[in-house]
Amino acid sequence: LIPIIGLIIGLLIGVFIPYEIPVEYSTYIVVGVLSVMDSVFGAVCANLRKRFDMKLFLSGVLGNTALAILLAFIGDKFGVQLYLAPVFAFGTRIFTNFAFIRRILISRYSSDVNVVKTDGENYDGKQ
């Protein structure tokens, strides 16, 4: 319940308080948002598979965000679009985790669908 309340408050603040992010920070904001989205989708997927660990989640959020922002900063200093590396990596992982989440939910709530990974483990964690 607390995350939902936090999400609603964050959305209301974002909608009703006008604030423009300076253009020179937009790259850093993008990679930061993508790293957090990647961690959240990964956490949802891990939770559905009953493998969620708060330490891994927090270290992933902080580590991925720091590394992505560092790469964007280094790329800015060298004049190279190095931020594209985390954008590509996080984008790929977001869509992969979304596909896992979708398959897990479909297999749980549909009796006629048997979605199995290539290693023989069902997406709902059952062998």
VOVO-655741 format. One record per residue (C-alpha): chain; residue in three letters; x, y, z. Coordinates in steps of 0.5 Angstrom, whole numbers, plus 500, padded with zeros to 3 digits. Layout:
# residues N
site cadena->A, residuo->ALA, east->X, north->Y, up->Z
...
END
This chain:
# residues 127
site cadena->A, residuo->LEU, east->500, north->500, up->500
site cadena->A, residuo->ILE, east->506, north->505, up->502
site cadena->A, residuo->PRO, east->509, north->504, up->495
site cadena->A, residuo->ILE, east->502, north->506, up->491
site cadena->A, residuo->ILE, east->501, north->512, up->496
site cadena->A, residuo->GLY, east->508, north->514, up->494
site cadena->A, residuo->LEU, east->507, north->513, up->487
site cadena->A, residuo->ILE, east->501, north->517, up->487
site cadena->A, residuo->ILE, east->504, north->523, up->491
site cadena->A, residuo->GLY, east->510, north->523, up->486
site cadena->A, residuo->LEU, east->505, north->523, up->480
site cadena->A, residuo->LEU, east->501, north->529, up->483
site cadena->A, residuo->ILE, east->507, north->533, up->485
site cadena->A, residuo->GLY, east->510, north->532, up->478
site cadena->A, residuo->VAL, east->503, north->534, up->474
site cadena->A, residuo->PHE, east->502, north->540, up->478
site cadena->A, residuo->ILE, east->509, north->543, up->480
site cadena->A, residuo->PRO, east->512, north->546, up->474
site cadena->A, residuo->TYR, east->519, north->544, up->473
site cadena->A, residuo->GLU, east->523, north->544, up->467
site cadena->A, residuo->ILE, east->530, north->540, up->467
site cadena->A, residuo->PRO, east->536, north->544, up->464
site cadena->A, residuo->VAL, east->538, north->541, up->457
site cadena->A, residuo->GLU, east->545, north->539, up->460
site cadena->A, residuo->TYR, east->542, north->535, up->465
site cadena->A, residuo->SER, east->537, north->531, up->461
site cadena->A, residuo->THR, east->542, north->525, up->459
site cadena->A, residuo->TYR, east->543, north->524, up->466
site cadena->A, residuo->ILE, east->536, north->524, up->468
site cadena->A, residuo->VAL, east->534, north->519, up->462
site cadena->A, residuo->VAL, east->540, north->514, up->464
site cadena->A, residuo->GLY, east->537, north->515, up->472
site cadena->A, residuo->VAL, east->530, north->514, up->470
site cadena->A, residuo->LEU, east->532, north->508, up->466
site cadena->A, residuo->SER, east->536, north->504, up->471
site cadena->A, residuo->VAL, east->531, north->505, up->476
site cadena->A, residuo->MET, east->525, north->502, up->472
site cadena->A, residuo->ASP, east->530, north->496, up->470
site cadena->A, residuo->SER, east->531, north->495, up->477
site cadena->A, residuo->VAL, east->523, north->496, up->479
site cadena->A, residuo->PHE, east->522, north->491, up->473
site cadena->A, residuo->GLY, east->527, north->486, up->475
site cadena->A, residuo->ALA, east->524, north->486, up->482
site cadena->A, residuo->VAL, east->517, north->485, up->480
site cadena->A, residuo->CYS, east->520, north->479, up->476
site cadena->A, residuo->ALA, east->524, north->476, up->482
site cadena->A, residuo->ASN, east->518, north->477, up->487
site cadena->A, residuo->LEU, east->513, north->473, up->482
site cadena->A, residuo->ARG, east->518, north->468, up->482
site cadena->A, residuo->LYS, east->519, north->468, up->489
site cadena->A, residuo->ARG, east->526, north->470, up->489
site cadena->A, residuo->PHE, east->526, north->477, up->491
site cadena->A, residuo->ASP, east->532, north->480, up->496
site cadena->A, residuo->MET, east->532, north->487, up->498
site cadena->A, residuo->LYS, east->539, north->487, up->499
site cadena->A, residuo->LEU, east->540, north->486, up->491
site cadena->A, residuo->PHE, east->534, north->491, up->489
site cadena->A, residuo->LEU, east->537, north->496, up->493
site cadena->A, residuo->SER, east->545, north->495, up->491
site cadena->A, residuo->GLY, east->542, north->494, up->484
site cadena->A, residuo->VAL, east->538, north->501, up->484
site cadena->A, residuo->LEU, east->544, north->505, up->487
site cadena->A, residuo->GLY, east->550, north->501, up->483
site cadena->A, residuo->ASN, east->546, north->501, up->476
site cadena->A, residuo->THR, east->544, north->508, up->477
site cadena->A, residuo->ALA, east->551, north->510, up->479
site cadena->A, residuo->LEU, east->555, north->507, up->474
site cadena->A, residuo->ALA, east->550, north->509, up->468
site cadena->A, residuo->ILE, east->551, north->516, up->470
site cadena->A, residuo->LEU, east->558, north->515, up->471
site cadena->A, residuo->LEU, east->558, north->513, up->464
site cadena->A, residuo->ALA, east->554, north->519, up->461
site cadena->A, residuo->PHE, east->559, north->524, up->465
site cadena->A, residuo->ILE, east->565, north->520, up->462
site cadena->A, residuo->GLY, east->562, north->520, up->455
site cadena->A, residuo->ASP, east->560, north->528, up->456
site cadena->A, residuo->LYS, east->567, north->529, up->458
site cadena->A, residuo->PHE, east->570, north->526, up->452
site cadena->A, residuo->GLY, east->565, north->528, up->447
site cadena->A, residuo->VAL, east->562, north->521, up->446
site cadena->A, residuo->GLN, east->555, north->519, up->446
site cadena->A, residuo->LEU, east->557, north->513, up->452
site cadena->A, residuo->TYR, east->550, north->514, up->455
site cadena->A, residuo->LEU, east->547, north->510, up->449
site cadena->A, residuo->ALA, east->551, north->504, up->453
site cadena->A, residuo->PRO, east->546, north->504, up->459
site cadena->A, residuo->VAL, east->540, north->506, up->455
site cadena->A, residuo->PHE, east->541, north->500, up->450
site cadena->A, residuo->ALA, east->542, north->495, up->456
site cadena->A, residuo->PHE, east->537, north->498, up->461
site cadena->A, residuo->GLY, east->532, north->498, up->455
site cadena->A, residuo->THR, east->533, north->491, up->453
site cadena->A, residuo->ARG, east->533, north->488, up->460
site cadena->A, residuo->ILE, east->526, north->492, up->461
site cadena->A, residuo->PHE, east->523, north->489, up->455
site cadena->A, residuo->THR, east->526, north->482, up->457
site cadena->A, residuo->ASN, east->523, north->483, up->465
site cadena->A, residuo->PHE, east->516, north->485, up->462
site cadena->A, residuo->ALA, east->516, north->479, up->458
site cadena->A, residuo->PHE, east->518, north->475, up->464
site cadena->A, residuo->ILE, east->512, north->478, up->468
site cadena->A, residuo->ARG, east->507, north->478, up->462
site cadena->A, residuo->ARG, east->508, north->470, up->461
site cadena->A, residuo->ILE, east->508, north->469, up->469
site cadena->A, residuo->LEU, east->502, north->472, up->470
site cadena->A, residuo->ILE, east->499, north->469, up->464
site cadena->A, residuo->SER, east->501, north->462, up->466
site cadena->A, residuo->ARG, east->498, north->463, up->473
site cadena->A, residuo->TYR, east->491, north->466, up->471
site cadena->A, residuo->SER, east->490, north->462, up->465
site cadena->A, residuo->SER, east->489, north->454, up->466
site cadena->A, residuo->ASP, east->490, north->453, up->458
site cadena->A, residuo->VAL, east->497, north->456, up->457
site cadena->A, residuo->ASN, east->503, north->452, up->459
site cadena->A, residuo->VAL, east->509, north->457, up->458
site cadena->A, residuo->VAL, east->516, north->454, up->459
site cadena->A, residuo->LYS, east->523, north->456, up->459
site cadena->A, residuo->THR, east->528, north->453, up->455
site cadena->A, residuo->ASP, east->531, north->450, up->461
site cadena->A, residuo->GLY, east->525, north->446, up->463
site cadena->A, residuo->GLU, east->523, north->451, up->469
site cadena->A, residuo->ASN, east->516, north->454, up->468
site cadena->A, residuo->TYR, east->516, north->462, up->469
site cadena->A, residuo->ASP, east->512, north->461, up->475
site cadena->A, residuo->GLY, east->518, north->458, up->479
site cadena->A, residuo->LYS, east->515, north->451, up->478
site cadena->A, residuo->GLN, east->519, north->445, up->475
END
